[in-house]
Amino acid sequence: MILNASGCLDALAAPEIAAQLDIFVTKTVTPLPRGGNEPTRIAETDLGMLNSIGLANPGIDAFVTDVLPELAELEIPVWVSVGGFSAADYADLCSRLDAYDDVATIELNVSCPNVAEPADSVAEIVAAARAATSKSLYAKLSPASGDITAVAEAAGAAGADGLSLVNTIRGLALDATTLEPTLSTATGGLSGPALRPIALAAVFGCFRATGLPIVGMGGVETGRHAIELIAAGATAVALGTSLFADPEAPARIRSELELEAERLGFETPLAAHAAAHEEEGRRKLRKVA
């Protein structure tokens, strides 16, 4: 499956791109409307893109009233990304979304680098969300965690059905002339090629630790990048920065992924799932699953 990373595509503004995806993931929705951070909020670097959007969104009331019905008309399965500042915020958001059949899965954004982190732990947030909804829950984690595999295990134990790996990691860029930060918030979330080996390591370690389904993301620009995430343990791949540069990226990468799988001797791309794990590791993972 090919998805978009949350916040990297407006499906209503670009339905022709969204139609290339298997699933559309919304921008993160919060309890109240947010205007986001002041400009400048996006900056290019030699190694990828920095963003400091600050979770700009219309809030849950406007989302379910105005946005969700329009997304449903696109006839693409919808995952809704939610974010808050306490476990209660996440529980309230999940409770609101639980009633809507058009919401296939809820992604818990517990790792945005551009706003204050929730005061509660990932385990508390997932447990509160799990109690509030029967929908599938994916926890989106940060590679900046001291031990992301331990966080993933805690999320799984608390009721997460899957993981989204990884969110951006904090970075800084300076203006070429003034040497001042290019972003209004100074630092922002780094995405793109520099994130790729970090994401690969996170997927590898978290799959080995939990056996949970994983959406792998971070610097995916080609079919080769996608199949490496699948080999590390991902069951789906999300595209982020590449969508800004190449509107045809989903269709192109899907085609490249199929060709790469065939070249490597796999009948389908998913047949390469967990190929990076040695046999002993695979036996352990089967017991977990």
C-alpha positions in Angstrom: 0.0 0.0 0.0 1.1 3.5 -0.7 -0.1 6.4 1.4 0.8 10.1 1.9 2.5 11.2 5.1 0.1 13.4 7.1 0.3 17.1 6.0 2.1 16.4 2.7 -0.9 16.5 0.4 -4.2 18.3 0.3 -6.5 15.7 -1.3 -9.3 18.3 -2.0 -6.9 20.7 -3.8 -5.2 17.9 -5.7 -7.7 15.0 -6.1 -5.8 13.7 -9.1 -2.7 13.0 -6.9 -4.8 11.5 -4.1 -6.4 9.1 -6.6 -2.9 7.5 -7.1 -2.8 6.5 -3.4 -4.3 3.5 -1.7 -5.1 5.5 1.4 -5.3 9.2 2.1 -4.0 10.5 5.5 -5.3 13.9 6.6 -3.4 16.8 8.1 -3.4 16.5 11.9 -6.6 17.6 13.4 -6.7 19.1 16.9 -9.6 19.8 19.4 -9.6 23.6 18.5 -8.7 25.5 15.4 -5.0 26.4 15.0 -3.5 29.1 12.8 -0.1 27.5 13.0 3.3 29.2 13.3 4.2 32.5 11.7 6.0 32.6 8.3 8.5 31.6 7.2 7.3 28.0 7.8 9.1 26.0 5.1 12.8 26.0 4.1 14.8 23.8 1.7 18.2 22.4 2.7 20.8 20.4 0.9 19.6 17.3 2.7 15.9 17.7 2.6 13.1 20.1 3.7 12.4 21.8 7.0 8.9 22.7 8.0 7.4 24.4 11.0 3.7 24.6 10.1 2.6 24.2 13.7 -0.4 21.9 13.1 -2.5 24.5 11.3 -6.0 23.1 11.0 -9.7 24.0 11.3 -10.3 22.0 14.5 -12.4 18.8 15.0 -15.8 20.5 14.7 -15.1 22.0 11.3 -13.3 18.9 10.1 -16.2 16.5 10.7 -18.8 19.0 9.4 -17.0 20.4 6.4 -13.9 18.5 5.4 -14.7 14.8 6.1 -17.9 14.7 3.9 -15.8 16.1 0.9 -13.0 13.6 1.5 -15.6 10.8 1.5 -16.7 11.9 -2.0 -13.2 11.1 -3.3 -13.9 7.4 -2.6 -10.4 6.9 -1.1 -10.1 5.2 2.3 -9.3 8.0 4.8 -7.0 7.9 7.8 -7.5 10.8 10.2 -4.4 12.1 12.0 -5.2 13.6 15.4 -3.1 15.6 17.8 -3.5 17.2 21.2 -1.7 18.3 24.4 -3.0 15.6 26.8 -4.4 12.1 26.8 -7.8 13.6 27.3 -7.5 15.5 24.1 -6.7 12.4 22.1 -9.6 10.5 23.8 -12.1 13.3 22.9 -10.9 13.4 19.3 -11.1 9.6 18.9 -14.6 9.6 20.5 -15.8 12.2 18.0 -14.4 10.3 15.1 -15.7 6.9 16.2 -19.2 7.6 14.9 -18.0 8.2 11.3 -17.9 5.3 9.0 -15.8 7.3 6.5 -12.9 7.2 9.0 -11.0 3.9 8.4 -8.2 4.4 10.9 -7.0 7.1 13.4 -3.4 8.0 13.4 -2.2 9.4 16.8 0.4 12.1 16.1 2.3 12.0 19.4 5.5 13.2 17.9 5.2 16.6 16.1 8.5 18.5 16.5 6.9 21.9 15.9 4.5 22.2 18.9 4.8 21.5 22.6 4.7 17.8 23.2 1.8 16.2 25.1 2.4 16.1 28.8 1.3 12.5 29.0 3.3 9.5 27.9 2.7 7.7 24.6 1.3 4.7 26.5 -1.2 6.9 28.4 -2.3 8.6 25.2 -2.8 5.3 23.3 -4.6 3.7 26.2 -7.0 6.7 26.4 -7.6 6.6 22.7 -8.1 2.9 22.7 -10.8 3.3 25.4 -12.6 5.9 23.3 -12.8 4.2 19.9 -13.2 0.8 18.3 -11.4 2.0 15.2 -7.9 0.9 14.2 -5.2 3.0 15.9 -1.7 3.7 14.6 0.8 5.6 16.7 3.1 8.0 14.8 6.4 8.0 16.6 9.5 10.2 16.6 13.1 9.0 15.9 14.2 11.5 18.5 12.9 9.2 21.2 15.7 7.9 23.4 14.7 4.3 22.6 12.0 4.3 19.9 11.6 0.5 20.1 10.7 0.8 23.8 8.2 3.5 23.0 6.8 1.2 20.2 6.4 -1.7 22.6 4.6 0.5 25.1 2.3 1.8 22.4 1.5 -1.8 21.3 0.9 -2.9 24.9 -1.5 0.0 25.4 -3.6 -0.9 22.4 -2.1 0.5 19.2 -2.9 -1.7 16.2 0.1 -0.4 14.2 2.9 2.2 14.0 3.7 5.0 11.6 7.5 5.4 11.4 8.9 8.0 11.4 7.9 11.6 12.0 10.4 14.3 11.1 13.4 15.1 13.3 14.3 18.6 14.5 16.7 20.5 12.3 18.0 24.1 11.7 18.9 26.1 8.6 20.6 29.5 8.5 20.1 32.2 5.9 23.1 32.4 3.4 23.5 36.1 3.9 22.4 37.0 7.4 23.2 33.7 9.1 19.9 34.0 10.9 17.5 31.0 11.1 15.4 30.7 8.0 12.3 29.6 9.9 10.3 31.9 12.1 10.6 29.3 14.9 14.3 28.7 14.3 14.1 25.0 14.2 11.7 22.7 12.3 11.0 19.2 11.3 13.5 17.8 8.8 12.2 15.4 6.1 13.6 14.0 2.9 16.7 12.0 2.1 18.5 12.7 5.4 15.7 10.9 7.2 15.8 7.7 5.1 18.4 5.7 7.0 16.9 6.9 10.3 13.5 5.7 9.2 14.9 2.4 8.0 16.5 1.7 11.4 13.4 2.6 13.3 11.2 0.3 11.1 13.7 -2.5 11.5 14.0 -2.2 15.3 10.3 -1.6 16.0 9.1 -4.5 13.8 11.5 -6.8 15.5 10.4 -5.6 18.9 6.6 -5.6 18.3 5.6 -7.5 15.2 3.0 -4.8 14.6 2.0 -3.6 11.1 4.1 -0.5 10.2 3.7 2.3 7.8 7.3 3.2 6.8 8.1 6.8 5.8 11.1 9.1 5.6 12.8 10.1 2.4 11.1 7.7 0.0 11.9 8.9 -3.5 12.1 5.6 -5.5 10.8 2.1 -5.6 14.1 0.9 -4.2 13.6 3.1 -1.1 10.1 1.7 -0.7 11.1 -2.0 -0.9 13.9 -1.4 1.6 11.3 -0.2 4.1 9.2 -3.3 3.4 12.2 -5.5 3.8 12.9 -3.9 7.2 9.3 -4.7 8.3 6.9 -2.1 6.9 3.6 -3.4 5.4 2.9 0.0 3.8 4.9 3.0 2.6 4.0 6.7 2.9 5.4 9.5 0.7 6.2 12.9 2.1 8.7 15.4 0.7 8.7 13.7 -2.7 5.0 14.7 -3.2 6.0 18.4 -3.2 8.5 17.9 -6.0 6.8 15.3 -8.2 3.0 15.1 -8.4 3.3 11.8 -10.2 5.4 10.3 -7.4 2.8 7.8 -6.1 2.2 6.2 -9.6 5.9 6.3 -10.5 7.1 4.8 -7.2 4.4 2.1 -7.3 5.6 1.1 -10.8 9.3 1.2 -9.7 8.4 -0.8 -6.6 6.9 -3.6 -8.6 9.8 -3.7 -11.0 12.3 -3.8 -8.1 10.5 -6.6 -6.4 10.5 -8.6 -9.7 14.2 -7.9 -10.1 15.0 -9.2 -6.7 13.0 -12.4 -7.2 9.8 -11.6 -5.3 6.4 -12.2 -6.8 4.9 -9.1 -5.2 6.4 -6.2 -3.2 4.9 -7.5 0.0 6.6 -10.8 -0.6 9.7 -9.0 0.5 8.2 -8.2 3.9 10.8 -8.6 6.7 13.4 -9.9 4.2 16.1 -8.0 6.1 15.5 -10.1 9.3 17.6 -13.2 9.6 15.9 -16.6 10.0 16.2 -16.6 13.8 14.7 -13.2 14.0 11.8 -14.3 11.7 11.0 -17.2 14.0 10.7 -14.9 17.0 8.6 -12.5 15.0 6.2 -15.3 14.0 5.7 -16.1 17.7 4.9 -12.4 18.4 2.5 -12.2 15.6 
